[in-house]
Amino acid sequence: MSPSATSQPRIAIVGGGPGGLTLGALLHKHNIPFTVFEFRPQPTAEEWAKPSGMLDLHEPDGLKAIRATGLYEKFLPLTGECSEEYVLADEMGERVVVNSGDPSETNESDRPEISRNNLAQLLLTQIPADSVRWDHKLLSASQSTPGVTELDFGNGRKHEFDLVIGADGAWSRVRTLVTPVRPQYTNTQVVTITIRHITEKYPHLANLVGSGSFSSLAHRHGVVSQRGPMDSARIYLWLTTTDEKLGATSGIASKPPTAAKAVILENDKFLGKFGPVVKELVETAMKEEESDNPGSTLDIRPLYQLPYGTSWKHKPGVTVIGDAAHVMLPNGEGVNQALLDALLLSEQVTKAYGEAGHDAVAFGEVLSPLVQQFEADMTKRAIKIGEETEFLIGMMLGPDACNVMSTFFKEHMGKKE
């Protein structure tokens, strides 16, 4: 069905992550109607309160978008669960670099940390409840009419839109409308485990990881920690391996977290050469994860990235942002770029909506060249950020990571003159 000249533009945001919700909050601020489709069921209060990973927002991009939503003053009180301190340690857990994160002492501006769940809840306060459809997993997206996209969520739930924004992550189904390019395996696996109430239960481990972020790096692997909600330490094990299906081939993916001890902690191929205190941190997190989530299996994931410079011929009525457009290795930049994507795209949508009024056809005609330019600019920006990310992760997981990273931090985060 083609859009009617008298119909209001129908806008869909697929994905309720940071990028999708930021875009929704910005569109609502300008009184532009839309619908967010999120595959998860609506979280309960208990689920929202759980540790969910911390997001490091930066002034030129992520924080700029938060300011644009008008939520910055409400955002600040939610950022105290993880300090901006950074601790770099060797394989024995011995501290090599400690950066307080105080902008008065370094060349860095404020980079406040907020939990993923807190950010989502904050953004949702700016989005009407009836504009979010929970438990809607997109099965397919198609265009039989130029500029009109049909979204199929199964069980007869099919809807047509004049503009669809894919904020649906690395394996975006919306992206398949504009390019067949798929993410590539990066020879990296990440295991995620969490210690809640670490200060009370394990004060010596709390002292080891500090109040912010901690990295013990060696042998092309890393044990990384971030503090978070419930006085937690969320532990990420970065493992370098060409085995894309490591979890399945080793059998640890379908077993409780502690069952991975032999494969990960006692094997020199992975963390076997790390020191006792670092291994204690990991083993404790495995036990705590198992205790807090009875019946759970180990969270091990291969990491992927899109080739740098992935672009596509613009297709009217559809675009992608965030990981759907430029997924890269996690380096704190992904969320910032997603929020910036949302801000820049919202500006173009707002401009087209203002010029076209409630005429869906005119809206599409005005918007198409604006989005085409947005996509070209986003691609250039993603290349730069991707190259910087590859450089930093390359140092983190390199053969002499601790020394190289120590030099890097002393050169780039030293005291001001």
GIURMO-V460681 format. One record per pair of residues at least 12 apart in sequence whose C-alpha atoms are under 8 Angstrom apart, sorted by the first residue. I is the first residue (numbers start at 1). GAP is how many residues later the second one is. Records with the same first field share a line. If there is no record, write none. Layout:
I->GAP + GAP
This chain:
1->144 + 147
2->143 + 146
3->145 + 159 + 357 + 358
4->355 + 356 + 357
5->354 + 355 + 356 + 357
6->352 + 353 + 354
7->351 + 352 + 353
8->349 + 350 + 351 + 352
9->152 + 153 + 154 + 349 + 350 + 351 + 352 + 354
10->23 + 24 + 150 + 151 + 152 + 153 + 350
11->22 + 23 + 24 + 150 + 151 + 152 + 153 + 154
12->22 + 23 + 24 + 25 + 149 + 151 + 152 + 153
13->21 + 22 + 23 + 24 + 151 + 152 + 153 + 154
14->22 + 23 + 24 + 124 + 150 + 151 + 152 + 153 + 154 + 160
15->21 + 22 + 23 + 24 + 151 + 152 + 153 + 154
16->20 + 21 + 22 + 23 + 151 + 152
17->103 + 150 + 151
18->98 + 101 + 102 + 317 + 320 + 321
19->148 + 302 + 303 + 316 + 319 + 320 + 322 + 323
20->16 + 147 + 322
21->15 + 99 + 102 + 103
22->43 + 44 + 47 + 101 + 317 + 320 + 321
23->316 + 319 + 320 + 322 + 323
24->12 + 103
25->44 + 98 + 99 + 101 + 102
26->42 + 43 + 317 + 320
27->319 + 323
28->98 + 99
29->40 + 97
30->320
32->318 + 321
33->98
34->97
35->96 + 97 + 98
36->95 + 96 + 97
37->95 + 96 + 97 + 98 + 99 + 100
38->94 + 95 + 96 + 97 + 98 + 99
39->95 + 96 + 97 + 98 + 99
40->94 + 95 + 96 + 97
41->93 + 94 + 95
42->92 + 93
48->69 + 70 + 73
49->68 + 180 + 181
50->179 + 180
51->64 + 66 + 143 + 177 + 178 + 179 + 181 + 183
52->63 + 64 + 65 + 176 + 177
53->62 + 63 + 173 + 175 + 181
54->28 + 59 + 60 + 61 + 62 + 172 + 173 + 174
55->58 + 59 + 60 + 61 + 277 + 280
56->55 + 56 + 57 + 58 + 276 + 280
57->54 + 55 + 56 + 57 + 275 + 278 + 279
58->51 + 52 + 53 + 54 + 278
59->50 + 51 + 52
61->275 + 276 + 278 + 279
62->273 + 274 + 275 + 276 + 277 + 278
63->273
64->276
65->274 + 275 + 277 + 278
66->273
68->275
71->51 + 52
74->48
75->44 + 47
78->36 + 40
79->33 + 34 + 35 + 36
80->33 + 34
81->32 + 33 + 34 + 146 + 147 + 148 + 150
82->31 + 32 + 129 + 130 + 131 + 144 + 145 + 146
83->18 + 29 + 30 + 128 + 129 + 130 + 144
84->16 + 17 + 18 + 27 + 28 + 29 + 127 + 128 + 129
85->13 + 14 + 15 + 16 + 17 + 125 + 126 + 127 + 128
86->12 + 13 + 14 + 15 + 126 + 127 + 128
87->12 + 122 + 123 + 125 + 126 + 127 + 128
88->126 + 127 + 128 + 129 + 314 + 318
89->125 + 126 + 127 + 128 + 313
90->126 + 127 + 128 + 312
91->125 + 126 + 127 + 182 + 183 + 184 + 187
92->124 + 182 + 183 + 184 + 185 + 186
93->115 + 123 + 182 + 184 + 185
96->306 + 310
97->309 + 312
99->314
105->309 + 310 + 311
106->307 + 308 + 309 + 310
107->305 + 306 + 307 + 308 + 309
108->305
115->113 + 114
136->17
137->16
138->13 + 14 + 15 + 16 + 35
139->12 + 13 + 14 + 15 + 34
140->12 + 13 + 33 + 34
141->32 + 33 + 35 + 36
142->35
143->34
146->170 + 171
147->15 + 16 + 168 + 169 + 170 + 171 + 217
148->12 + 13 + 14 + 15 + 169
149->12 + 13 + 14 + 15 + 168 + 169
161->156
162->155 + 198 + 202
163->154 + 155 + 201
164->153 + 154 + 155
165->153 + 154 + 155 + 156
166->152 + 153 + 154 + 155 + 158
167->153 + 154 + 155 + 156 + 157
168->155 + 156
169->153 + 154 + 155 + 158
170->13 + 134 + 135 + 153 + 154 + 155 + 156 + 157
171->12 + 153
172->152
174->144 + 145 + 146
175->144 + 145 + 149 + 150
177->141
178->134 + 135 + 136 + 137 + 140 + 141
179->132 + 133
181->125 + 129
182->124
183->121 + 122 + 123 + 124 + 144
184->120 + 121 + 122 + 123
185->59 + 117 + 118 + 119 + 120
186->116 + 117 + 118 + 119
187->53 + 54 + 55 + 56 + 57 + 115 + 116
188->50 + 51 + 52 + 53 + 54 + 56 + 114 + 115
189->48 + 49 + 50 + 51 + 52 + 55 + 57 + 111 + 112 + 113 + 114
190->46 + 47 + 48 + 49 + 110 + 111 + 112 + 113
191->44 + 45 + 46 + 47 + 107 + 108 + 109 + 110
192->42 + 43 + 44 + 45 + 106 + 107 + 108
193->41 + 42 + 43 + 92 + 93 + 96 + 106
194->38 + 39 + 40 + 41 + 91 + 92 + 94 + 95
195->37 + 38 + 39 + 40 + 89 + 90 + 93 + 94
196->34 + 35 + 36 + 37 + 92
197->33 + 34 + 35
198->33 + 34 + 35
199->32
205->76
206->27
209->16 + 17 + 24
211->16
212->14 + 15
213->12 + 13 + 14
214->12
216->62 + 186
217->179 + 180 + 184 + 185
218->56 + 179 + 180 + 181 + 182 + 183 + 184
219->51 + 178 + 179 + 180 + 181 + 182
220->19 + 20 + 176 + 177 + 178 + 179 + 181
221->16 + 17 + 18 + 19 + 49 + 50 + 175 + 176
222->14 + 15 + 16 + 17 + 174 + 175
223->12 + 13 + 14 + 15 + 55 + 59
224->12 + 13 + 14
235->47 + 50
239->31
240->30 + 157
244->58
245->57
247->53 + 54
250->13
252->46
253->44 + 45 + 46 + 47
254->43 + 44
255->41 + 42 + 43
256->34 + 39 + 40 + 41 + 42
257->29 + 30 + 32 + 33 + 39 + 40 + 41 + 42
258->25 + 28 + 29 + 32
260->38
261->22
265->14
303->26
304->23 + 24 + 25
305->21 + 22 + 23 + 24
306->20 + 21 + 22
308->18 + 74 + 75 + 78 + 79
309->70 + 71 + 73 + 74
310->15 + 16 + 69
311->64 + 65 + 68
314->58 + 61
316->48 + 52
317->47 + 51
319->52 + 56
321->17 + 20 + 21
322->12 + 13 + 15 + 16 + 17 + 19
323->15
326->53 + 56
328->58 + 61
329->60 + 61 + 64
330->59
331->58 + 61 + 62
333->52 + 56
337->45
341->37
344->30
345->26 + 29
348->19 + 22 + 23
349->18
352->12 + 14 + 15
